[in-house]
């Protein structure tokens, strides 16, 4: 899969599922293949998880609290 396409797909998934992700506010998430792969307190914790290490084209980002400004660029 093209890396740019994979990133676009993951950003799109985040944008479409923003309200569902509110429960993970303040946490870090790994998104791959159009879905949520894992949730952790830090990116370092995410990178230790086997399912994240083994996945290809993973997008890691922090889910903001509802009152925080956040932009997907």
C-alpha positions in Angstrom: 0.0 0.0 0.0 1.2 3.5 -0.8 2.3 5.2 2.4 0.6 8.5 1.5 -2.7 6.6 0.8 -2.4 4.8 4.1 -1.9 8.0 6.0 -4.9 9.6 4.2 -7.0 6.6 5.0 -6.1 6.7 8.7 -6.7 10.5 8.9 -10.1 10.0 7.2 -11.0 7.3 9.7 -10.1 9.6 12.6 -12.2 12.4 11.1 -15.2 10.1 10.6 -15.0 8.6 14.1 -14.1 11.6 16.2 -17.1 11.4 18.6 -16.5 7.7 19.2 -12.9 8.6 20.2 -13.9 11.1 22.8 -13.7 8.3 25.4 -9.9 8.2 24.7 -9.3 11.9 25.3 -5.8 12.5 26.5 -4.7 9.1 25.3 -2.6 8.1 22.3 -4.0 5.9 19.6 -2.6 3.8 16.8 -4.7 3.7 13.6 -4.0 1.3 10.7 -6.0 -0.3 7.9 -8.9 2.0 8.5 -9.4 1.2 12.1 -8.3 1.6 15.7 -5.4 -0.7 16.5 -4.5 0.2 20.0 -4.8 2.9 22.8 -2.1 3.8 25.4 -1.1 6.6 27.7 2.0 7.5 25.6 3.4 6.9 22.2 6.3 5.0 23.8 3.7 2.6 25.3 2.0 2.1 22.0 5.3 1.3 20.3 5.9 -1.5 22.8 2.7 -3.3 21.8 3.3 -6.3 19.5 0.2 -5.5 17.4 1.6 -2.0 16.7 5.1 -3.2 16.1 3.9 -5.8 13.6 1.5 -3.5 11.7 2.3 -1.6 8.6 1.5 2.1 7.9 0.5 2.9 11.4 -0.6 6.5 12.3 0.0 7.4 16.0 -1.7 10.5 17.4 -3.0 11.9 20.6 -6.8 12.3 21.0 -7.5 15.8 22.3 -9.8 16.7 25.2 -13.1 18.2 23.9 -12.0 21.7 24.9 -8.6 21.5 23.2 -8.0 22.8 19.7 -7.0 20.0 17.3 -6.4 19.9 13.6 -5.7 17.1 11.2 -3.4 18.4 8.5 
